[in-house]
């Protein structure tokens, strides 16, 4: 499974602002590299939310999900706020497993 962290270029601060996250479950990327596939999907998904579609860039990451994280993969698209909530839940689960 590939996840794409989607960012928007901020020319004033000269860095990227986090926009959201996409989760790719298909194995066949139809002849495209992961960056190309993720960028195309990100522009279609998050394009209306940003001022300039050309300012969007993605960072792909390969994940090996655990079996109990299937609910995370069901949605596939997360906004910044949704992802922050999911990350907090995962951190709480990890702390409870350790302690």
PyMOL commands that set and color helices and strands:
alter all, ss='L'
color gray80, all
select helices_A, chain A and resi 34-49+53-55+67-75+80-98
alter helices_A, ss='H'
color red, helices_A
select strands_A, chain A and resi 2-10+15-24+56-62+77-79
alter strands_A, ss='S'
color yellow, strands_A
deselect
rebuild
show_as cartoon
